[in-house]
Amino acid sequence: MAPSFVFPPNLQALENESDDGLLFVQNPIEISSLRSSELEEFVKSVAFDLSDKELFCVEEQDVFDRVYSLIKVFSNLTPSCKLNLVESLRSNLSVLLPNVDSLSRVSQDHVDDVPILDRVASHRNAFKIYTFFLLNIVLIQESNIGVNNNSKTTMSSRKKQPVHTWSWEPQRARILNLIANSLEINLPLLFGSSDPDENYLSFIVKNVFSMFENAVLLKDSETKDALCRIIGTCATKYHYMAQSCASVLHLMHKHDFVVTHMADAVAGAEKKYADGSLASSLIREIGRTNPKDYVKDTVGAENIGRFLVELADRLPKLISTNIGLLVPHFGGESYKIRNALASVLGKLVMKGFRDVEGEVSSKSIRLRTKQAMLEILLERCRDVSAYTRSRVLQVWGELCEEHAVSIGLWNEVAAVAAGRLEDKSAIVRKSALNLLIMMLQHNPFGPQLRIASFEATLEQYKKKLNELQPNPASESVLDGLTPDGDTCNGDGEVDSGNEEEVGKVTKRQQDSLTDSCLPHMEEGNVQNDSSVPDVGNLEQTRALVASLEAGLRFSKCVSATMPTLIQLMASSSATDVENTILLLMRCKQFQVDGSEACLRKMLPLVFSQDKSTYEAVENAFVTIYISKNSMEAAKNLLNLAIDSNIGDLAALEFIVGALVSKGDISTSMISALWDFFCFNVSGTTAEQSRGALSVLCMAAKSSHGILVSHLQDIIDIGFGRWAKVEPLLARTACIALQRLSEADRKKLLSSNGTRIFGILESLITSFWLPDSIWYAAADKAIGAIYAIHPTPETLASDLVKKSLSSVFDCGGGDELQKDIDDGCSSVLLTVQVTKLSRYLFIASHVAMNQLTYIESCVRRIQKQKAKKDKTDAESLHVPNDAVKENGINAELGLAASEDAILDSLSERAEKEIISGGSAEKNLIGHCAPFLSKLCRNFNLMQKYPELQASGMLALCRFMIIDANFCEANLQLLFTVVENAPSETVRSNCTIVLGDLAVRFPNLLEPWTENMYARLRDSSVSVRKNAVLVLSHLILNDMMKVKGYINEMTMRLEDEDERISNLAKLFFHELSKKGSNPIYNLLPDILGKLCNQNLKRESFCNIMQFLIGSIKKDKQMEALVEKLCNRFSGVTDVRQWEYVSYCLSQLAFTEKGMKKLMESFKTYEHALSEDSVMDYFKNIINKSKKFAKPELKSCIEEFEEKLNKFHMERKEQEVTARNALVHQQKVGSLESLMVHGSTAEECEEADTVEDGGEVIDPSLQGVTQSLNDVSKSKPLKVEEYSDVSSEVLESEQGENEIQSAKVHQRGASKSRVKKTDMKDQKRDTSMSTRRNLKAGVRVVIIRSPNIGRKEAGENRYNRFFILLFWE
């Protein structure tokens, strides 16, 4: 019988001689010394022996030694040798395995047969040897592959190795599958016990787990499955549990790629053996782990969390029974574990409670467990970690998608999601938005969520319910539902049967009500009770009413989020904007109230510079408004144009132009718009016609050919009878004329030129349009004239003259000017305010368009000149001499003479608009002085606000055109912008100030402070416009950031939220310019804000925002020094607090902390204040978090220094305060002495001692006055002046106050008790007496009834000291 084989620690250990009679290698063969041919023969002989002899031949010493020798150098063998050896060993083991089963049958027949025991031992030996050799082959080959891979990466220049003639991966899978199969045979027979010996299992498990560390090996599915089977079998079937659990946890803490495979192994073992002990043991070990360990090991925490989630997905029932072991980890600090546990609960709720089999009691327990899990998930929505809150909301989304949330719990989840929309973390807001999208998509209440529809339907079914129940209960029908929608039986246990009934009724409601009742509710036609569909008996009706109430609450909840969604669309986070748009699209699909209006708010986002935001808006726009049939899409667009404001119209124009360029707006859609404009669609209103033309004008900006086909329709309809029905139609038609291309304009002039200009002139000068529309229409009509007329100035002059004659009913401007110069007011007295306002508007608007026209002519000439020069240069070959001559002319400036002439002509033309180039002024020039005088008549302007608005607008336009006129009227403009009672006038003037600052910056520069003053206006619109104007000027470098920027910072805390947001946007953009100007402005802003009457909270918010915009460490470090220097020379405690608060908001680096320590002398005097000290403590606490050990010790020393100095300064302050009080008392004492000198005649008065009182008849008046004082303000002994506190002292335990040794007249010395004074007090008393004049007389008046303390305390008497001169 061969010696027994025991698994050695490694392959080489087999060569060690064994004293225990174990099998070991006795004669190893040097394979390396063999030639290749000899090696081939040697391998063949070994393979022949293994196949020819018995299966147990491997335990023969000779065969054993030879096989060992080959395996030892297996990596150096040729592929054919490897293949022969592996196939021989693998085939022998595969044949051996069924022999073990046959051996078990033989052993049952021959129980006491000794040869059978020997055969079992031989089988066991061979089994172990084959297993050992095969596993070592796998290990050697895998390590060799790893080395080869490394050598390929480091030595790629070497010659490539020859390709192997065999494929290792299939061989590896066969070997490992064979070993996995070997664990399935009757191993207890081989090893003589229920479990194999420790040595065998330890060897198998150790090497299999080592293979799990090879990520490449696990990519082969067959290999991975075999390894998982081995682990599951060893741990579950053979109870190798503790070691397996430890190895699994160790691997998961170390490698993230093993998590899924380990979950597969655990789940496979449970499925195969119906034994979840391995999973339970792992969960138990994870639950026992200290939660603090996961804080340190973040990678391990993440891997363990993933493992739990994978396990819950595969074994939900098993995990649900052990979830109690994991719930305590919700209280741990590791958010990754909490995230995983939330996911686990979600998996369990989805998969762990699907079956409804079993007894009622167990079913009730499981439902209660489910309810507890859902409550935990609701609670975790408010977790301290944003990552956990986000993950929990994602879990709720998955539950909604799987329909695992009951109706009763639906509204609680919706309320939580709505609340999380305002979370400070972007990832939480994103998850909340996605959750609401999922809840809408999978809501159980129907495809329409209009509140009115639900209310009407609910009211009908409540009536139906009242009819069905004879005695209607007082409680609500919702009382029959538990919070999660499950009803309770009589024992209080949860019963989900009614939930199914509710679901069926709700489904029936969706099928019947949504399609039949709701459309009628939509139209407001409430049906009678008889038309309500019958849903069944009383209980079913009650359940339906409950579901309708829940649906109504859900609809209201989603509708209430609309204001928050509008705010989120203005978020700086692109994910917020994108997901908000997706949610609003879903809300519109389900017809949620307010969603349509909210979607309009997304239109301005097309101007966003963020590409993803623009794409989200464009996709949403196409989906909602365009992706339908042409007629419906055209109707959507024209309705948008009708209902949009100016800003939305600009956004709509931008996106329509982009879609036309892309082809998303098709020609059929354009045709449908023309049908609406031309009233070809029945039921079209004039307003819809105007909307269609507006959209067509937008589209014409990208494709000019759109309008040319319907020019006649635009003239006939836009300026015909429909314009009187819809006045804005004429304005829109004027815009259409401006959008015509150059060729189309020529075509229009040739066919309808005279007619169209007559129509435009009539539109401007006639009065058939209302005032509210006329100004907008006249604006566009004058613009159309300047756009299409070949000589617009001629027609414009006629317009001005006609308007003037209609106002003053006079021949022209000469007569008007003459009347004004002569001081005749008869003309003005008969003027109509409306006509005058229109005239001023026409004159100023013509002047502005004339200026624009001149500039366009100059640009056209310059463009033609550049084109001509380029053509000449290309067509003619310029000789070198000519090039040289042109270069000389350019240097002398002769080449620029044409440009100079053009500029001169342009400048003259601009001046002639207002001032005129000759002594004879033009018509608008005559209007300018009249307008200036008119606007200076403040009484008249206040009487007619409309005239002031029109007059100031005209004045501002004239100022923009002419510099001289601007300079002459700047004082008037700023007076009006400050004092005008009309909010509209002040807003308009504020906007004009921005235009003037761009056109004439030198003129406006001295008025910078007045421009900033507009930020303090009482009107919200004026402040808003001021913020916009100043932001535009500063950010575009048209105005320098002056010392008044603190006015803009005040707007950060404006009461109007929009102004506050605009100011924040300004400073955010300002911080991006250059090296962040805010850094240089901050100290000056701080100094000025300290002197403002600001609330402390507002100051802190402003400075926190500004400091937060400074990101560079160097700037932060420099600010430390600058802020510390501001402590110098400042005695105001409030400023100390503000500066120290700013310091506490800085992000301190190591250098910053050192600068703070070095600047100690600058702020040491401020450390006596507790509030200042608190801010410095905050700085120290924050700095300790990032500090290195060396710096941390310095910070701790600095902290001790601060605390010590703080206490010293506090003591000094108390001493100084006491000294000041003492000085004040001495002053009051001297005043008493002076007052007492008037009573010298009383110096000989008799004194009588009675109960400690001194009575002096001559002092009754003084005593009475002092008693009155004492009653009004009781005095304590400690509060006496220095004389009283030093000269007088009471003995302990006595109630009387004894006087000191002083010379008195008229008082008996025997009546005065002596006091033992301390030396220091005696010295002080002597010095005090020296300071007092010798003639001072001290009279002590004792009052026994004033100011006594309660019993048990030291009792003392109040007394008064009368000091007077002898």
Salt bridges, closest charged atoms under 4 A:
GLU15 OE2 - LYS72 NZ 2.90
GLU38 OE2 - ARG35 NH2 2.98
ASP49 OD2 - ARG66 NH2 2.23
GLU60 OE1 - LYS53 NZ 3.45
ASP62 OD2 - ARG66 NH2 3.34
GLU87 OE1 - ARG90 NH2 2.88
GLU142 OE2 - ARG172 NH1 2.68
GLU184 OE2 - LYS272 NZ 2.75
ASP195 OD1 - HIS239 ND1 3.44
ASP197 OD2 - LYS128 NZ 3.83
GLU213 OE1 - LYS254 NZ 3.75
GLU213 OE1 - HIS255 NE2 3.79
ASP220 OD2 - ARG172 NH2 3.54
ASP225 OD1 - LYS224 NZ 3.31
ASP264 OD2 - LYS224 NZ 3.56
ASP264 OD1 - ARG314 NE 2.88
GLU285 OE2 - ARG288 NH1 3.27
ASP297 OD2 - HIS253 ND1 2.78
GLU302 OE1 - LYS336 NZ 3.37
GLU310 OE1 - ARG314 NH1 2.43
ASP313 OD1 - LYS347 NZ 3.92
ASP313 OD1 - LYS351 NZ 2.09
ASP355 OD2 - LYS317 NZ 3.79
ASP355 OD1 - ARG366 NH2 3.89
GLU379 OE2 - ARG380 NH2 3.75
ASP383 OD1 - ARG338 NH2 2.85
ASP383 OD2 - ARG380 NH1 2.45
GLU398 OE2 - ARG391 NH2 3.43
GLU402 OE1 - ARG354 NH2 3.99
ASP423 OD2 - ARG389 NE 2.88
ASP423 OD2 - ARG420 NH1 2.50
GLU455 OE2 - LYS556 NZ 3.92
ASP511 OD1 - LYS507 NZ 3.35
GLU522 OE1 - ARG450 NH2 2.26
GLU539 OE2 - ARG542 NH1 3.45
GLU549 OE2 - LYS462 NZ 3.53
ASP576 OD2 - ARG429 NH2 2.64
GLU596 OE1 - LYS588 NZ 3.57
GLU618 OE1 - LYS662 NZ 2.51
ASP643 OD2 - ARG600 NH2 3.41
GLU653 OE2 - LYS701 NZ 3.04
GLU653 OE2 - ARG739 NH2 3.16
GLU687 OE2 - ARG690 NH2 3.97
ASP716 OD1 - ARG755 NH2 2.98
GLU726 OE2 - ARG690 NE 3.36
GLU742 OE1 - ARG745 NH1 3.86
GLU761 OE2 - LYS802 NZ 2.05
ASP771 OD1 - ARG838 NH2 2.69
ASP779 OD1 - HIS845 NE2 2.60
ASP814 OD1 - HIS926 NE2 3.53
ASP822 OD2 - LYS818 NZ 3.23
ASP869 OD2 - LYS865 NZ 3.30
ASP872 OD2 - LYS868 NZ 3.29
GLU898 OE1 - LYS865 NZ 3.94
GLU907 OE2 - LYS911 NZ 3.84
GLU910 OE1 - ARG999 NH2 3.42
GLU1005 OE2 - LYS1042 NZ 2.97
ASP1017 OD1 - ARG986 NH2 2.90
ASP1017 OD2 - ARG1014 NH1 3.06
ASP1037 OD1 - LYS1073 NZ 3.29
GLU1047 OE2 - ARG1016 NH1 2.58
ASP1054 OD2 - ARG1023 NE 2.82
ASP1054 OD2 - ARG1051 NH1 2.40
GLU1055 OE2 - ARG1023 NH2 3.71
GLU1069 OE2 - LYS1072 NZ 3.53
GLU1121 OE1 - LYS1155 NZ 3.69
GLU1137 OE1 - ARG1096 NH1 2.92
GLU1150 OE2 - LYS1154 NZ 3.69
GLU1164 OE1 - LYS1161 NZ 4.00
ASP1170 OD1 - HIS1206 NE2 3.13
ASP1170 OD2 - LYS1210 NZ 3.77
GLU1199 OE1 - LYS1184 NZ 2.84
GLU1213 OE1 - ARG1217 NH2 3.08
ASP1282 OD1 - HIS1222 ND1 3.93
GLU1296 OE1 - LYS1313 NZ 3.72
ASP1319 OD1 - ARG1322 NH1 3.04
GLU1366 OE2 - ARG1305 NE 2.98
